[in-house]
Amino acid sequence: MSLFQMKTKPHGIERGGEFLRENYICIGWPSIGDLTHATKDTIRERLAKVYKYEGQQLSTYLGFVNTFIRTMQKGDYVLISENEYVHLGIIGPYKYVKEFDNDTDGKCHQRDVNWLVTVQKSELNAEVQELLRNRGTVTQFKHPIAKAELDKLLNKKNKIQSSVSIPKEKLSKALDIVYKAMESENEELRLKAAAILLNYIK
């Protein structure tokens, strides 16, 4: 079992809120086809052919794509950052979504995610904060996963408890509003929305 950090702007499009709402993560690089059974050499060849990468640039982007496609495994953990908050989830297997294999969407290389908990960055230990500072599209935690102390984060997970019954449709609409607010350019609005979401998780 491994831990990874993911950036939320695949193909130059910010998708952090979408990742959380729709329970998935993805990388960019459309037009290189289904990579389900691709080897590292196959990925290298397709990146070079489609994007004309070479040298260090090819090595760098090959590393990102190969990590997402081949290094990540079902059951591994992923972290995505959102201002001062971090979301932790468990990933599913790689899947290729052909309808999004275009330059407009650019999100055909996906993995489903079961989001587990949201915490403040300040609650993470130094090693995990170092991982999050990495600028790469996707990066693997370089230490033994025990050093991440994920158990401490997961212990913060609580299911919502309420004596009030809220229709699922209304709850879903309310959460959509909160998620949209978290993508606002207004920092104060984003912070308020994040606080609401955290209270909901608790």
Secondary structure, DSSP 8 states (H G I E B T S, - for coil): --EEEE-S-GGG---HHHHHHHTEEEE--TTS---TT--HHHHHHHHHHHH---HHHHHHHHHHHHIIIII--TT-EEEEEETTEEEEEEEEEEEE-GGG-STTT---EEEEEEEEEEEEGGGS-HHHHHHHH--SSEEE--S-GGGG-HHHHHTT------SS---HHHHHHHHHHHHHHTT-S-HHHHHHHHHHHHHHH-
